[in-house]
Amino acid sequence: MNKNSGKKYVSLTRGAWKKFWRAVKEADIVLEVLDSRDPQAFRMPSIEKRLTELGKKVILVINKADLVPREVLEAWKKALEKEYPTIYISAKYRLGTGKLRKLIYKVAQKKNDIIKVAVIGYPNVGKSSIINILKGSHSAPTGAKPGLTRHIQIIRHGRLRVLDTPGVFPYEDAETLVYKGAIRVETLDDPVAHAVELIEKLKKIKPDVLQQTYGIDDPDPMKFLEKLALKRGKLLKGGTPDIKEAARIVLRDWQLGKIVIYKLR
C-alpha cells in the first residue's frame, strides 16, 4: 500500500490477464504503445521478455508525437529501434498513421494472409485511438480516462485483425502510476501528495515548466498549488485556497498532455 494514496494498485485481475495473454498469443504482431514524453518509462520489460520467448514480432509505437519536437522523437526512434522496429505517430492528428500500417505489413512478411495485431500498453497512452485508425473508423470508444477499454475487441479491416486488450501494467507504486497516467485522478485519496511528487519530478526535467504552463511558479510545490487555486478561483468557504482541487488540475493536465514536457534520450 502506498502511504500517500491509501490504496493498493493491482494492475489487472487474473481474468483480465488471461484475456490479455490469449490475445497476445493469437497475434502475429504486437504493438506496444508508448507515450512520447517519456517512451522508456512506458515500456514493459517483463512483458517484452515474455513476448520474445513466445516468438512474437514487436513494434514500438511512440504515440502523442504532437507533444514533442521532431528531433527528440528521431533520437528516441534511433535508440529504440536497436531492439525493435519503432515508429512515432500522433493518433490524435493522424500523423504517421499510414506509415504505421506499412510497417505492420513489412514486419509481418505475409503477402496475402490475414495479419493479427494485438495492441498493448499502459492505460491512457492512446491504444483505442490507434485501433480506430487501423480499423478505418472512429466508432470504438476512446477517452483520456485510464482503463476505458475493459474487454478484448476484434476489429476487422482489410487483411488486418486488430485485437485490443485492457491497459496493462506491472505492479508499481502509486506515484509511478500517476506519472504514467495509469490511475484516474478521481480515485486518489490524497491528490495533493501525488501532485507534489509529480511537480518535483517534472521540475527536475524542466525547471520552468510551471511558469510556462500556468504563468505562475514557486519553489515550494504547496505554495504553488495555493497560487494556482487562487488564480483559478478554486476556493473553500472563507476564501481559503482549495489545494486538493488545484492538485487535481495539475494531475489532469499532465494526463491530458497540457503540460508540455519531455525527456531527452
Secondary structure, 3 states (H helix, E strand, C coil): CCCCCCCCCCCCCHHHHHHHHHHHHHCCEEEEEEECCCHHHHCCHHHHHHHHHCCCEEEEEEECHHHCCHHHHHHHHHHHCCCCCEEECECCCCECHHHHHHHHHHHHCCCCCCEEEEEECCCCCCHHHHHHHHHCCCCCCCCCCCCCCCCCEEEEECCEEEEECCCCCCCCCHHHHHHCCCCCHHHCCCHHHHHHHHHHHHHHHCCCHHHHHHCCCCCCHHHHHHHHHHHHCCECHHHCECHHHHHHHHHHHHHCCCCCCCCCC
